[in-house]
Amino acid sequence: MISKEYLYTAQTLLRIAKNITDNTIANRLMALADDYERRARKADLVEAAEAVTPAADRAGASPRLAKPN
């Protein structure tokens, strides 16, 4: 899953940032980690939507949502 990879990268960056004594580099790593966390959330939403879509396709269109002829 892509979201897990992004989250793992974010956690790694935060761990490294905590051990760096140069505040400028640590702040940049934290900002990069925040970006990867946002990407993880976005990828998680996309993956969830992709998981639901096939089920909706199998169910067919709801009569209430069908376009009138």
PAGU-85776 format. One record per atom (N, C-alpha, C): residue in one letter; x, y, z; atom name. Coordinates in Angstrom, 3 decimals. Last residue first. Layout:
{r->a; px->X; py->Y; pz->Z; a->CA}
...
***
This chain:
{r->n; px->-35.784; py->7.913; pz->-18.515; a->N}
{r->n; px->-35.752; py->7.836; pz->-20.005; a->CA}
{r->n; px->-36.619; py->8.860; pz->-20.634; a->C}
{r->p; px->-33.860; py->9.084; pz->-15.736; a->N}
{r->p; px->-35.162; py->8.759; pz->-16.362; a->CA}
{r->p; px->-35.018; py->8.765; pz->-17.886; a->C}
{r->k; px->-31.015; py->7.482; pz->-14.408; a->N}
{r->k; px->-31.558; py->8.601; pz->-15.169; a->CA}
{r->k; px->-32.887; py->8.196; pz->-15.805; a->C}
{r->a; px->-30.874; py->6.107; pz->-11.113; a->N}
{r->a; px->-30.898; py->5.916; pz->-12.558; a->CA}
{r->a; px->-31.530; py->7.135; pz->-13.238; a->C}
{r->l; px->-31.120; py->6.319; pz->-8.442; a->N}
{r->l; px->-30.111; py->7.147; pz->-9.051; a->CA}
{r->l; px->-30.100; py->7.048; pz->-10.581; a->C}
{r->r; px->-33.067; py->4.500; pz->-7.770; a->N}
{r->r; px->-33.296; py->5.897; pz->-7.398; a->CA}
{r->r; px->-32.320; py->6.832; pz->-8.101; a->C}
{r->p; px->-31.891; py->2.105; pz->-8.575; a->N}
{r->p; px->-33.057; py->2.617; pz->-9.310; a->CA}
{r->p; px->-33.346; py->4.078; pz->-8.985; a->C}
{r->s; px->-28.358; py->2.164; pz->-8.729; a->N}
{r->s; px->-29.539; py->2.164; pz->-7.890; a->CA}
{r->s; px->-30.715; py->2.707; pz->-8.701; a->C}
{r->a; px->-26.412; py->0.184; pz->-10.888; a->N}
{r->a; px->-26.967; py->1.491; pz->-10.551; a->CA}
{r->a; px->-28.218; py->1.325; pz->-9.704; a->C}
{r->g; px->-24.444; py->-2.487; pz->-9.423; a->N}
{r->g; px->-25.237; py->-1.849; pz->-10.461; a->CA}
{r->g; px->-25.799; py->-0.532; pz->-9.984; a->C}
{r->a; px->-22.765; py->-3.988; pz->-7.896; a->N}
{r->a; px->-24.125; py->-3.802; pz->-7.409; a->CA}
{r->a; px->-25.025; py->-3.197; pz->-8.481; a->C}
{r->r; px->-20.337; py->-3.772; pz->-9.187; a->N}
{r->r; px->-21.009; py->-5.078; pz->-9.164; a->CA}
{r->r; px->-22.468; py->-4.927; pz->-8.762; a->C}
{r->d; px->-19.713; py->-1.102; pz->-8.659; a->N}
{r->d; px->-19.914; py->-1.534; pz->-10.038; a->CA}
{r->d; px->-20.662; py->-2.862; pz->-10.091; a->C}
{r->a; px->-19.350; py->-1.189; pz->-5.909; a->N}
{r->a; px->-20.445; py->-0.386; pz->-6.443; a->CA}
{r->a; px->-20.740; py->-0.784; pz->-7.884; a->C}
{r->a; px->-17.075; py->-2.775; pz->-5.820; a->N}
{r->a; px->-18.294; py->-3.245; pz->-5.183; a->CA}
{r->a; px->-19.501; py->-2.479; pz->-5.708; a->C}
{r->p; px->-15.193; py->-1.116; pz->-7.134; a->N}
{r->p; px->-15.598; py->-2.392; pz->-7.729; a->CA}
{r->p; px->-16.884; py->-2.944; pz->-7.121; a->C}
{r->t; px->-15.123; py->1.165; pz->-5.223; a->N}
{r->t; px->-15.625; py->1.272; pz->-6.598; a->CA}
{r->t; px->-16.009; py->-0.071; pz->-7.216; a->C}
{r->v; px->-13.833; py->0.560; pz->-2.868; a->N}
{r->v; px->-15.296; py->0.644; pz->-2.868; a->CA}
{r->v; px->-15.852; py->0.611; pz->-4.283; a->C}
{r->a; px->-11.171; py->0.653; pz->-3.499; a->N}
{r->a; px->-11.702; py->-0.584; pz->-2.934; a->CA}
{r->a; px->-13.216; py->-0.601; pz->-2.985; a->C}
{r->e; px->-10.844; py->3.261; pz->-4.305; a->N}
{r->e; px->-10.656; py->2.204; pz->-5.297; a->CA}
{r->e; px->-11.217; py->0.881; pz->-4.791; a->C}
{r->a; px->-11.209; py->4.547; pz->-1.870; a->N}
{r->a; px->-12.175; py->4.772; pz->-2.949; a->CA}
{r->a; px->-12.067; py->3.684; pz->-4.011; a->C}
{r->a; px->-8.934; py->3.676; pz->-0.532; a->N}
{r->a; px->-10.252; py->3.319; pz->-0.009; a->CA}
{r->a; px->-11.316; py->3.488; pz->-1.093; a->C}
{r->e; px->-6.939; py->4.860; pz->-2.075; a->N}
{r->e; px->-7.004; py->3.405; pz->-1.977; a->CA}
{r->e; px->-8.366; py->2.946; pz->-1.471; a->C}
{r->v; px->-7.538; py->7.559; pz->-1.586; a->N}
{r->v; px->-7.614; py->7.033; pz->-2.950; a->CA}
{r->v; px->-7.742; py->5.514; pz->-2.921; a->C}
{r->l; px->-7.038; py->7.716; pz->1.169; a->N}
{r->l; px->-8.377; py->8.014; pz->0.646; a->CA}
{r->l; px->-8.567; py->7.440; pz->-0.754; a->C}
{r->d; px->-4.315; py->7.080; pz->1.177; a->N}
{r->d; px->-5.252; py->6.231; pz->1.901; a->CA}
{r->d; px->-6.670; py->6.454; pz->1.405; a->C}
{r->a; px->-3.258; py->9.239; pz->-0.197; a->N}
{r->a; px->-3.164; py->7.906; pz->-0.802; a->CA}
{r->a; px->-4.132; py->6.944; pz->-0.127; a->C}
{r->k; px->-3.767; py->11.246; pz->1.724; a->N}
{r->k; px->-4.376; py->11.321; pz->0.394; a->CA}
{r->k; px->-4.369; py->9.943; pz->-0.273; a->C}
{r->r; px->-2.167; py->10.375; pz->3.866; a->N}
{r->r; px->-3.623; py->10.528; pz->4.040; a->CA}
{r->r; px->-4.331; py->10.535; pz->2.690; a->C}
{r->a; px->0.337; py->10.445; pz->2.598; a->N}
{r->a; px->-0.176; py->9.184; pz->3.129; a->CA}
{r->a; px->-1.682; py->9.251; pz->3.309; a->C}
{r->r; px->0.622; py->13.169; pz->2.063; a->N}
{r->r; px->0.546; py->12.221; pz->0.942; a->CA}
{r->r; px->-0.019; py->10.881; pz->1.399; a->C}
{r->r; px->0.819; py->14.080; pz->4.692; a->N}
{r->r; px->-0.311; py->14.506; pz->3.852; a->CA}
{r->r; px->-0.487; py->13.552; pz->2.677; a->C}
{r->e; px->3.243; py->12.849; pz->5.343; a->N}
{r->e; px->2.036; py->12.481; pz->6.078; a->CA}
{r->e; px->0.790; py->12.892; pz->5.308; a->C}
{r->y; px->4.959; py->14.181; pz->3.598; a->N}
{r->y; px->4.739; py->12.747; pz->3.408; a->CA}
{r->y; px->3.521; py->12.258; pz->4.184; a->C}
{r->d; px->4.826; py->16.742; pz->4.747; a->N}
{r->d; px->4.377; py->16.538; pz->3.372; a->CA}
{r->d; px->4.085; py->15.058; pz->3.117; a->C}
{r->d; px->6.005; py->16.217; pz->7.229; a->N}
{r->d; px->4.602; py->16.662; pz->7.165; a->CA}
{r->d; px->4.024; py->16.444; pz->5.775; a->C}
{r->a; px->8.597; py->15.637; pz->6.329; a->N}
{r->a; px->7.812; py->14.589; pz->6.977; a->CA}
{r->a; px->6.323; py->14.954; pz->6.974; a->C}
{r->l; px->9.336; py->18.167; pz->5.447; a->N}
{r->l; px->9.248; py->17.076; pz->4.474; a->CA}
{r->l; px->8.424; py->15.920; pz->5.046; a->C}
{r->a; px->9.379; py->19.456; pz->7.897; a->N}
{r->a; px->8.453; py->19.918; pz->6.859; a->CA}
{r->a; px->8.262; py->18.836; pz->5.803; a->C}
{r->m; px->11.450; py->18.022; pz->9.102; a->N}
{r->m; px->10.106; py->17.978; pz->9.679; a->CA}
{r->m; px->9.054; py->18.432; pz->8.665; a->C}
{r->l; px->13.577; py->18.763; pz->7.473; a->N}
{r->l; px->13.166; py->17.359; pz->7.515; a->CA}
{r->l; px->11.769; py->17.214; pz->8.100; a->C}
{r->r; px->13.682; py->21.475; pz->8.110; a->N}
{r->r; px->13.378; py->21.062; pz->6.729; a->CA}
{r->r; px->12.937; py->19.608; pz->6.675; a->C}
{r->n; px->14.388; py->21.321; pz->10.806; a->N}
{r->n; px->13.105; py->21.927; pz->10.418; a->CA}
{r->n; px->12.713; py->21.538; pz->9.002; a->C}
{r->a; px->16.941; py->20.158; pz->10.581; a->N}
{r->a; px->15.883; py->19.458; pz->11.300; a->CA}
{r->a; px->14.511; py->20.005; pz->10.920; a->C}
{r->i; px->18.317; py->22.195; pz->9.248; a->N}
{r->i; px->18.114; py->20.908; pz->8.572; a->CA}
{r->i; px->16.990; py->20.128; pz->9.250; a->C}
{r->t; px->18.185; py->24.153; pz->11.266; a->N}
{r->t; px->17.701; py->24.420; pz->9.911; a->CA}
{r->t; px->17.406; py->23.120; pz->9.177; a->C}
{r->n; px->19.401; py->23.005; pz->13.541; a->N}
{r->n; px->17.966; py->23.301; pz->13.538; a->CA}
{r->n; px->17.411; py->23.539; pz->12.139; a->C}
{r->d; px->21.555; py->20.467; pz->13.914; a->N}
{r->d; px->21.379; py->21.665; pz->13.083; a->CA}
{r->d; px->19.875; py->21.926; pz->12.927; a->C}
{r->t; px->21.406; py->18.023; pz->15.172; a->N}
{r->t; px->21.620; py->19.211; pz->16.006; a->CA}
{r->t; px->21.445; py->20.506; pz->15.222; a->C}
{r->i; px->19.185; py->15.344; pz->14.800; a->N}
{r->i; px->20.070; py->16.301; pz->14.145; a->CA}
{r->i; px->20.186; py->17.556; pz->15.013; a->C}
{r->n; px->17.286; py->13.691; pz->15.872; a->N}
{r->n; px->18.686; py->13.423; pz->16.223; a->CA}
{r->n; px->19.666; py->14.417; pz->15.622; a->C}
{r->k; px->14.878; py->14.445; pz->14.810; a->N}
{r->k; px->15.045; py->14.558; pz->16.259; a->CA}
{r->k; px->16.504; py->14.404; pz->16.676; a->C}
{r->a; px->15.186; py->13.749; pz->12.132; a->N}
{r->a; px->15.150; py->15.170; pz->12.494; a->CA}
{r->a; px->15.368; py->15.366; pz->13.992; a->C}
{r->i; px->14.940; py->10.955; pz->12.246; a->N}
{r->i; px->16.234; py->11.542; pz->11.897; a->CA}
{r->i; px->16.286; py->13.004; pz->12.345; a->C}
{r->r; px->12.213; py->10.786; pz->12.875; a->N}
{r->r; px->13.208; py->10.193; pz->13.771; a->CA}
{r->r; px->14.596; py->10.785; pz->13.512; a->C}
{r->l; px->11.094; py->12.028; pz->10.638; a->N}
{r->l; px->10.932; py->12.628; pz->11.966; a->CA}
{r->l; px->11.959; py->12.091; pz->12.951; a->C}
{r->l; px->11.827; py->10.191; pz->8.628; a->N}
{r->l; px->12.309; py->11.571; pz->8.577; a->CA}
{r->l; px->12.197; py->12.256; pz->9.934; a->C}
{r->t; px->10.377; py->7.938; pz->9.497; a->N}
{r->t; px->11.834; py->7.887; pz->9.410; a->CA}
{r->t; px->12.420; py->9.293; pz->9.407; a->C}
{r->q; px->7.748; py->8.844; pz->9.212; a->N}
{r->q; px->8.244; py->8.474; pz->10.539; a->CA}
{r->q; px->9.766; py->8.430; pz->10.566; a->C}
{r->a; px->7.676; py->9.206; pz->6.423; a->N}
{r->a; px->7.464; py->10.346; pz->7.322; a->CA}
{r->a; px->8.009; py->10.046; pz->8.713; a->C}
{r->t; px->8.025; py->6.552; pz->5.556; a->N}
{r->t; px->9.020; py->7.572; pz->5.214; a->CA}
{r->t; px->8.901; py->8.774; pz->6.140; a->C}
{r->y; px->5.658; py->5.431; pz->6.547; a->N}
{r->y; px->6.948; py->4.930; pz->7.016; a->CA}
{r->y; px->8.050; py->5.953; pz->6.738; a->C}
{r->l; px->3.802; py->6.871; pz->5.011; a->N}
{r->l; px->3.807; py->7.014; pz->6.460; a->CA}
{r->l; px->5.132; py->6.535; pz->7.053; a->C}
{r->y; px->4.415; py->5.933; pz->2.436; a->N}
{r->y; px->4.541; py->7.360; pz->2.756; a->CA}
{r->y; px->4.637; py->7.570; pz->4.262; a->C}
{r->e; px->3.775; py->3.220; pz->2.814; a->N}
{r->e; px->5.134; py->3.607; pz->2.446; a->CA}
{r->e; px->5.379; py->5.082; pz->2.757; a->C}
{r->k; px->1.063; py->3.336; pz->3.340; a->N}
{r->k; px->1.963; py->2.827; pz->4.380; a->CA}
{r->k; px->3.406; py->3.217; pz->4.087; a->C}
{r->s; px->0.090; py->4.269; pz->0.890; a->N}
{r->s; px->-0.057; py->5.108; pz->2.086; a->CA}
{r->s; px->0.868; py->4.643; pz->3.209; a->C}
{r->i; px->0.548; py->2.134; pz->-0.867; a->N}
{r->i; px->1.326; py->3.362; pz->-1.000; a->CA}
{r->i; px->1.255; py->4.199; pz->0.273; a->C}
{r->m; px->0.843; py->-1.175; pz->0.000; a->N}
{r->m; px->0.000; py->0.000; pz->0.000; a->CA}
{r->m; px->0.896; py->1.249; pz->0.000; a->C}
***
